[in-house]
Amino acid sequence: MATRRTFIATTVAAITGISSLSSFASRSKKSKPMLTHHVFFWLKDPASIADRDKLIKGLKTLKKIESIKQIYIGVPADTEKREVVDTSYSVSELMFFDDAAGQKIYQDHPIHKKFVEDCSMLWEKVIVYDTLNI
């Protein structure tokens, strides 16, 4: 009797697992490509908290752009110092778009252009990494 119950429980679990995997796979195939836009800013005066805060305030205005699905704004974390970790930047932003068309809307948007106009005098260097989800 216990063997039969074990067999039934195992079979139900396997079928449920296969069903879940199948559902996940079909959702993944239907998903649009996602584009991430990661920007790192080096301030002209990295010791200036006022400049850092002004840049962060400017970055927060970008949240109003409708094609941005998610945005994260941050400063270097005080994590373990390792050769592969770069904490030389002052502020970063990480944005998620449905696709390259959404990122293009962001680039051309008046809010983005105003941000660049208002804040570009604060930074000496900017590096951008754009990636597509695979």
Buried (B, 14 or more C-beta within 10 A) or exposed (E): EEEEEEEEEEEEEEEEEEEEEEEEEEEEEEEEEBBBBBBBBBBEEEEBEEBBEBBBEBBEBBEEBEBBEEBEBEEBEEEEEEEEEEEEBBBBBBBBBBBEEBBEBBEEBEBBEEBEEBBEEBBEEEEEEEEEEE
